[in-house]
């Protein structure tokens, strides 16, 4: 059974999500970049750069060509294991350097570049801060199958999918025990943790480009996406039940 079959059975919704200028695209439409960024020095103040978007020392916005991927935007090596506190610290550092108040009196072209760089920074953070999006980016960047090309899930996961789909249908119909939503949510969260552990085993250390293990990683990602969608549906069911009791 593929993820498409599982989605149909559970009625899952479609997936949410000049010379100095460069074109930025939202994270949802950007394909995984295969480029890497080599740290350099700022041409204005000679400080070491931590991002290709801006010098954090003198706040000079930079033209990044070719467009960097999310890891490169933050000046990080590509890795699945990413410390959230380190990511947030770098986000605040770069956001401060690109703050619009600093460029209020700057040339319009510089202001525009800083605004686009801020948008690109936020889009990159959206990918890196989420374990599913981060892993999905890495699998694509390494030449693994996309979610569109391979919708299969691990075989061991499929029997549970059938049971969860039935449980969701019962809950939608107002059937089942009063604590049914809580029990199902607990099962789904546990399944997500297990799928992420399996995924971590495929991506740590990061495999070579085109490695066969990337297909296994994609199947685990499909399982995680199924669980995330099921949890979203369960949340809607809970809200509906709460509203009906008012």
C-alpha positions, 0 to 999 in steps of 0.5 A, a space after each residue: 500500500 502506498 501513502 496515496 492509498 492511506 491518504 484516500 482511506 483517511 481523507 487526508 487533505 492535500 499538503 499544506 506547504 538589478 546587478 545587486 538583486 537576486 530572485 528569491 523563491 519561497 521554501 515550498 517552491 525551491 528545489 534542493 540546492 546542491 551548492 555549498 557555501 565556503 565562508 569568506 571575509 566581508 569586502 567592506 570590513 574584512 570580518 569573517 562572514 557567517 552567512 552569504 546574505 549579510 555581514 553581521 559585523 558591519 551589516 552590509 547586505 550581500 548578493 548571494 549567487 548562486 542562491 544558497 540552500 537553507 543550511 548555507 543561508 545560516 552558514 551551517 554544514 549540512 546535517 540532520 542533527 541540528 541543535 535548536 538553540 544554535 539555530 535560534 541564536 544564529 537566526 537572531 544574529 542574522 535578523 538583527 543584522 538585516 533589521 529594516 530600521 538599520 536600512 531606513 536611510 539607505 539606498 532603495 536598492 540596498 533596502 530591497 536587497 535587505 528585505 529579500 534577504 530577510 525573507 530568504 532567511 525566514 524561509 530557510 529557518 522554516 525548513 531547518 527548524 522542522 525535523 520533517 522539512 529538514 530531512 526532506 530537504 536533505 534527501 532531495 539535495 542528495 538526489 534521493 526520491 521525492 515524495 511525488 516519485 515515491 509514496 511508499 511507506 515501510 511495510 511494518 507501518 502499513 497494518 497500523 495505518 489501516 487501524 488508525 484510519 478505522 479509528 479516525 473514521 469512528 471518531 468522525 462518526 462520533 463513535 468510540 470511547 470518550 478518551 479515544 482521541 487521546 489514546 489515538 494521539 498517544 499512539 500516533 506520537 509514539 509512531 512518529 518518534 519511531 519513524 524519526 528514529 529510523 530516519 535518523 539511522 539513514 541520515 546520520 551520518 549523512 549518506 553519499 549523494 545518490 545512495 540507495 539508503 535515501 529510498 529508505 529515508 523517503 519511505 520513513 519520511 512518508 510515514 512521518 507525513 502520514 502521522 502528521 496529517 493524521 494528528 491534524 485530522 485528530 485535532 480537527 475532530 477534537 475541536 468539533 467535539 468541543 464545539 458540539 458540547 457548547 
